[in-house]
Amino acid sequence: MTTQHFPYRLDKRWAPLFFALGVGDDDGVDISDNGDFVATFGRFSVKTTLDNIDHTLVTGPHRWYTAVGLRLSFTDDGITFGTNHRKGLSIAFVDKIPRVIGFRNHSLLWVSVADPEGLAAAIGKHKRSRAMGPST
């Protein structure tokens, strides 16, 4: 099984916050060729399948107070695993993922990986290969 790792782009100004949350250089998003999607953010994580991803969108820049840290969205049931405010990837799910914090399950996850375009492309590549079906 092959796994691609997309680490976070850690803004060192927020190092004390990351330390408190347990976020380190090994955290980020892993996608496996068996279809697993795992995002880790210190002691917090999200696990689902790549088939459960509806679409992605690269976004940013954002205000730091809406993008850095572990946070819930004020407008929907989304969750943020944020390590910088410059750029990240919004990931929408077909079926909501189990709640990480708060009281509701989450339909969106925003991650500030160092290469959001690369992560979006890797997710898209998996979805395209699944849509084409097995080769004969």
C-alpha positions, -999 to +999 in steps of 0.1 A: +000+000+000+013+034-010+005+065+011+010+101+001+017+125+030+008+162+028+023+180+058+009+213+072+026+246+065+033+256+101+034+293+108+060+294+136+044+324+152+017+301+165+041+275+179+028+277+215-008+270+202+005+241+182+024+227+212-007+229+233-027+210+207+000+185+201+005+195+165+039+187+150+058+183+118+045+147+113+009+159+112-010+165+080-031+146+055-024+111+043-041+095+014-036+059+006-040+040-027-065+017-008-088+047-006-082+059+030-081+096+039-067+106+073-061+141+085-042+145+118-040+176+139-022+168+171-045+147+193-073+152+168-080+133+136-104+127+108-106+094+090-129+086+061-126+073+025-116+092-006-149+080-020-167+101+007-151+133-007-175+153-029-152+181-040-123+203-029-115+240-032-083+258-026-090+290-006-071+318+010-058+340+023-079+342+054-079+363+085-057+345+111-084+344+137-106+324+113-079+300+100-054+292+127-060+264+152-087+238+158-120+256+152-156+252+142-172+273+114-197+299+126-217+295+093-219+258+089-208+225+105-173+227+091-141+222+111-107+237+106-073+221+111-054+253+106-016+261+108-015+293+088-038+318+072-023+320+038-039+291+019-055+258+024-079+232+010-116+230+018-128+194+016-166+187+013-179+153+022-208+133+007-216+119+041-208+139+072-177+127+092-180+120+129-177+151+151-142+160+162-153+190+184-187+206+189-221+189+189-226+180+153-209+159+126-190+178+100-197+182+063-165+202+056-129+201+066-104+229+060-067+220+061-037+243+057-013+218+041+019+231+025+006+220-010-031+224-012-031+222-050-012+189-048-036+174-023-066+185-044-049+169-075-042+136-056-078+135-044-091+142-079-068+116-094-083+089-071-118+100-079-111+099-117-096+065-115-125+052-095-150+067-120-133+050-149-136+016-132-113-014-136-092-016-167-098-046-190 
